[in-house]
Amino acid sequence: MKTPFDAARLDALLEDAGADLLLATDQDTVQYLTGGYRFFFMAHKYAIGISRYLPVLGYQKGRPETAFYIGASLEPPHQELEPLWVSDITNNQWISADAGRDAAARISKLGLDRGTIAIEMCFIPADAYLALRRELPNATFIDALPIMQALRAIKRPDELAILKQASENIVECMTTVMTTSPAGTSTEEIAHRVRLEETARDMNFEYCLTAAGKRLNRTPCPDFTWDRGDVLSIDSGANLKGYLGDLCRMAVMGEPTRQMKDMLDEIRAIQDAPRKVLKPGATGAEMYAEAFAVKDKCQFRDHIRFFAHGMGMIQHEAPHIEPKGVIPYPAPYQQLPLEAGMVISIETDLKHPDVGLIKLEDTVAVTKDGCEGYGDGARDWVVAAG
């Protein structure tokens, strides 16, 4: 049976974890395992009635033909137009506890009532988990998150194509807003314009961090304005078909000063440094070493921060390469070799009291021969006439 993901890799990961079955309950995970299916009615919000929508997909190690899907009663028309590869489908749920109970019944039917079940601990509702425990008292439950992180770390060609398009779209949106916003536009209005540009390109807007002038606060605000002579930082995230684009670009209202040019030149040099070593077999530590070697030579090094993290369907997806960043987590790829198909967000910012926030954030994919930047346009100053 053909699956939209690498079933052999998932089987190996389940074997290494000692798991007999993967039980996915997160919408992003279910979308990944179904090859893109996301029930349109509940695509952006899961609360309904007295409970929540909880899609459930069960995958038995080495036996994709026994996979099952439990969905909501309104899903059959969507599945008629977008068929699932799973053969055992039941669309009868709106109560998460009942979804857990029905999943337990499927697991028992497969003879795994005493097996080891990998569940997404941070994504399964408490009532669904309690139903599983009650119905499967002899089963062992382990966390599926490390398994799914490892599976999703290497992107398929179709995933890479979506990530590339998402990145290019976001840069285009940001530069359009930068070059058409008049002097005195609030950062709230700028964020709103970015939202409109992204949704016009069939993307789902997620956030827009916007800093103008000497202010370092990136929260969109009606009282913060972008004025003549000021810098503007736009850091926006939006997803295309479930895959996240997240980039940051810089603009100035009028011509940049010599100091502004020097600052962005240093930022870009640091951003480019990891690409010199980024290829299959390189480690996160090697990337950081290249970036910090350049940073240490910079005039404004005391104001600069460098960070890199994985990209994919969610922010800070695997590969995890920095354990002490904005979001602390175990970072195995600080030392493990990176592989072709992994995608990394590289970001460097400079906060200066006389200028404001200067930042670039790029998306870079590891290829079989090296790396490729996605959405690499506008990495210099975007000049707005005002």
C-alpha positions in Angstrom: 0.0 0.0 0.0 1.4 3.4 -1.1 1.6 6.0 1.7 2.2 9.7 1.2 5.1 9.5 3.7 8.1 7.3 4.1 6.6 4.3 5.7 9.9 2.4 5.9 11.4 5.3 7.8 8.4 5.5 10.2 8.5 1.7 10.7 12.2 2.0 11.7 11.5 4.9 14.0 8.7 3.0 15.7 11.0 -0.1 16.0 13.7 2.0 17.6 11.2 3.5 20.1 9.8 0.1 20.9 6.3 1.1 19.7 3.8 -1.1 18.0 1.4 1.6 16.8 1.4 5.4 16.2 -1.8 7.2 17.2 -1.8 10.7 15.8 -4.3 13.3 17.2 -2.7 16.6 16.2 -4.2 18.2 13.0 -0.7 19.0 11.6 0.4 15.4 12.1 -2.8 14.0 10.6 -2.4 16.3 7.7 1.2 15.1 7.2 0.3 11.4 7.5 -2.6 11.8 5.0 -0.6 13.6 2.5 -2.3 17.0 2.9 -5.8 16.3 4.1 -7.2 18.8 6.6 -11.0 18.9 7.2 -11.9 22.4 5.8 -14.7 23.0 8.3 -12.4 22.8 11.3 -9.1 23.9 9.6 -8.5 26.9 11.8 -10.4 26.1 15.0 -11.1 22.9 16.8 -13.6 23.9 19.6 -17.2 23.0 18.9 -20.3 22.4 21.1 -19.3 20.8 24.4 -16.0 19.4 23.2 -13.5 19.6 20.4 -12.9 18.2 16.9 -10.2 15.5 17.3 -9.1 13.7 14.1 -7.4 10.4 14.9 -5.1 8.4 12.7 -3.7 5.0 13.8 -0.7 3.4 12.0 0.5 -0.1 13.0 4.2 -0.6 12.5 4.9 -2.5 9.3 1.2 -2.9 8.4 -0.1 0.2 6.6 -3.1 -1.8 5.4 -4.5 -1.9 8.9 -4.3 1.9 9.4 -7.5 3.6 10.6 -9.0 7.1 10.6 -11.6 8.5 13.0 -13.2 11.8 12.0 -16.3 14.0 12.4 -19.7 13.2 10.9 -19.4 16.1 8.4 -16.2 14.8 6.7 -17.5 12.3 4.1 -18.2 14.9 1.4 -14.7 16.3 1.8 -13.2 12.9 1.7 -15.2 12.1 -1.4 -13.3 14.9 -3.2 -10.0 14.3 -1.4 -9.8 10.5 -0.7 -7.7 9.2 2.1 -5.2 6.3 1.6 -6.5 4.8 4.8 -9.1 2.0 4.2 -10.7 1.8 7.7 -12.5 5.2 8.0 -15.2 6.1 10.6 -16.6 9.6 10.6 -18.8 9.7 13.7 -17.2 12.0 16.2 -17.6 15.4 17.8 -16.6 14.4 21.3 -12.8 13.9 22.0 -13.4 11.4 24.8 -15.5 9.3 22.4 -12.7 9.5 19.8 -10.3 8.1 22.3 -12.7 5.3 23.2 -13.2 4.4 19.5 -9.5 4.5 18.9 -9.0 2.1 21.8 -11.5 -0.3 20.2 -9.6 -0.2 16.9 -6.3 -0.9 18.7 -7.9 -3.9 20.6 -9.2 -5.2 17.3 -5.7 -5.2 16.0 -4.6 -7.3 18.9 -2.5 -4.5 20.4 -4.4 -4.1 23.7 -1.2 -5.1 25.5 1.1 -3.3 23.1 3.1 -0.1 23.2 1.2 2.9 21.7 3.0 6.1 20.7 0.7 9.0 21.3 1.3 12.8 21.0 1.4 13.6 24.7 1.3 17.4 24.2 -1.6 17.3 21.7 -4.0 14.7 23.0 -6.9 16.0 25.2 -7.0 14.7 28.7 -10.4 13.1 28.3 -9.3 11.2 25.1 -6.1 10.0 27.0 -8.2 8.9 30.0 -10.5 7.0 27.7 -7.5 5.2 26.1 -6.1 4.3 29.5 -9.5 3.1 30.7 -10.2 0.9 27.6 -6.6 -0.3 27.3 -5.4 -0.9 30.9 -2.6 -3.2 29.9 -1.2 -1.1 27.1 1.9 1.0 27.5 1.9 4.6 26.3 5.0 6.5 25.1 5.4 10.0 23.5 5.2 10.1 19.7 6.7 13.6 19.4 10.3 12.5 18.9 9.2 9.9 16.3 7.2 12.5 14.3 9.9 15.1 14.6 12.4 12.7 13.2 10.1 11.6 10.4 9.2 15.1 9.3 12.7 16.5 9.6 13.5 15.3 6.0 11.2 17.0 3.6 9.9 15.3 0.4 10.4 17.2 -2.9 6.7 18.3 -2.9 7.1 19.7 0.6 10.3 21.6 -0.4 8.5 23.1 -3.4 5.7 24.4 -1.1 8.2 25.8 1.4 10.1 27.5 -1.4 6.9 29.1 -2.8 5.7 30.1 0.7 9.0 31.9 1.3 9.0 33.7 -2.1 5.4 34.8 -1.5 6.2 36.3 1.9 9.2 38.3 0.6 7.0 39.6 -2.2 4.3 40.5 0.2 6.7 42.4 2.6 8.4 44.3 -0.2 5.1 45.3 -1.7 4.0 46.7 1.6 7.3 48.4 2.3 7.3 50.2 -1.1 3.7 51.3 -1.0 3.3 52.5 2.6 3.5 56.3 3.0 5.4 58.0 5.8 3.5 58.0 9.0 1.8 54.6 8.5 1.3 52.8 11.8 2.9 49.4 12.4 -0.6 48.1 13.0 -1.6 49.2 9.5 1.6 47.7 8.0 0.9 44.3 9.7 -2.7 44.5 8.3 -1.4 45.2 4.8 0.9 42.3 5.0 -2.0 40.1 6.1 -4.0 41.2 3.0 -1.1 40.6 0.7 -0.5 37.1 2.1 -4.2 36.0 2.0 -4.4 37.4 -1.6 -1.8 34.8 -2.5 -3.9 31.9 -0.9 -1.8 31.8 2.2 -3.0 31.6 5.8 -1.6 34.6 7.7 -0.2 33.7 11.1 1.8 36.7 12.4 3.6 39.9 11.5 6.2 41.3 13.9 6.8 44.9 12.9 9.4 47.4 14.4 9.7 51.0 13.1 12.3 53.6 14.0 14.3 53.3 17.2 11.5 51.3 18.8 12.4 47.7 19.5 8.8 46.6 20.3 7.6 44.4 17.4 4.0 44.2 18.5 1.8 45.9 15.8 0.5 49.1 17.3 -1.7 52.0 16.1 0.6 54.5 18.0 3.9 53.4 16.5 4.5 54.9 13.1 7.1 54.5 10.3 8.4 58.0 9.6 11.0 59.6 7.2 14.5 58.5 7.9 13.3 55.5 10.0 14.1 51.8 9.5 11.3 49.2 9.3 11.7 45.6 10.2 9.0 43.2 9.0 9.1 39.6 10.2 6.1 37.6 9.0 4.9 34.0 9.1 2.2 32.6 6.9 1.5 29.0 5.7 0.8 27.6 2.3 -1.0 24.3 2.2 0.1 23.8 5.8 3.8 24.6 5.4 5.2 27.7 7.1 7.1 30.5 5.5 8.9 32.8 8.0 11.3 35.5 6.9 12.4 39.0 7.9 13.4 41.9 5.7 14.4 45.5 6.2 13.3 48.8 4.7 14.1 52.5 5.2 11.9 55.5 4.6 14.3 57.4 2.3 18.0 56.6 1.7 19.8 54.5 4.3 22.6 56.2 6.2 26.2 54.9 6.0 25.7 53.4 9.5 22.5 51.6 8.4 24.4 50.2 5.4 27.2 49.0 7.5 24.9 47.4 10.0 22.9 45.5 7.4 26.1 44.5 5.6 27.4 42.9 8.8 24.0 41.1 9.4 24.1 39.7 5.9 27.7 38.6 6.2 26.7 36.6 9.3 23.7 35.2 7.6 25.8 34.0 4.6 28.5 32.4 6.7 26.6 29.2 7.7 25.8 28.5 4.0 29.6 28.0 3.4 29.4 24.7 5.3 25.7 23.8 5.2 25.5 20.5 3.3 24.7 16.9 4.2 27.1 15.8 7.0 27.5 19.3 8.5 26.4 19.8 12.1 24.6 22.7 13.8 27.8 23.4 15.8 29.7 23.9 12.5 27.1 26.3 11.3 27.3 28.3 14.5 31.1 28.3 14.4 31.0 29.9 10.9 28.5 32.5 12.0 30.3 33.5 15.2 33.6 33.7 13.4 32.2 36.4 11.2 30.3 38.0 14.1 33.4 38.4 16.2 34.9 40.6 13.5 31.9 42.9 13.2 32.0 46.5 14.4 28.6 46.1 16.0 29.1 42.6 17.4 28.1 43.6 20.9 24.6 44.4 19.6 24.2 41.3 17.4 22.4 38.0 18.1 22.5 34.9 15.9 20.1 32.0 15.9 19.1 29.1 13.7 16.2 26.6 13.9 14.3 24.0 11.9 11.4 24.8 9.6 8.5 22.9 8.2 4.8 22.6 9.0 5.4 24.4 12.3 7.8 26.9 13.8 11.0 25.3 15.3 10.4 22.0 13.7 13.3 19.5 13.6 16.2 19.6 13.0 16.9 21.1 16.4 20.4 22.6 16.5 20.5 25.1 19.4 19.5 24.1 23.0 19.6 27.6 24.5 17.7 29.7 22.0 14.4 31.6 22.2 12.7 28.2 22.8 14.9 25.9 24.8 14.7 22.2 23.7 17.1 19.2 23.3 19.2 19.9 20.2 20.6 16.6 18.8 21.6 18.2 15.5 24.0 20.4 17.3 26.3 17.4 16.8 24.4 15.0 14.5 25.0 15.3 10.8 22.3 17.2 8.8 20.7 15.5 5.9 19.5 16.5 2.5 15.8 17.7 2.7 16.2 19.4 6.0 15.1 23.0 6.1 16.6 25.6 8.5 15.6 29.2 9.4 18.7 31.4 9.9 18.2 34.7 11.6 20.5 37.5 12.8 19.4 40.7 14.5 21.1 43.9 15.7 19.4 46.1 18.2 20.9 49.6 18.4 19.6 52.6 20.4 20.4 55.1 17.7 18.9 53.1 14.8 16.5 50.5 16.0 16.1 46.8 15.0 18.1 45.5 12.0 17.3 41.9 11.2 17.3 39.3 8.4 15.8 35.9 8.6 16.3 33.5 5.7 15.0 30.0 4.9 17.7 27.6 3.7 17.2 24.0 2.5 20.0 21.4 2.7 20.5 19.8 -0.8 22.4 16.8 -1.9 25.3 19.1 -3.0 25.1 21.9 -0.5 22.2 24.3 0.3 19.6 26.6 -1.4 18.1 29.7 -0.1 14.3 30.1 -0.4 12.9 33.6 -0.9 16.4 35.2 -1.1 15.2 38.4 -2.6 15.3 41.8 -0.9 18.2 41.0 1.4 19.5 44.5 1.1 17.7 47.7 2.1 14.3 48.1 0.5 14.0 51.9 -0.1 10.6 53.5 0.3 10.0 57.0 -1.2 7.5 57.9 1.4 
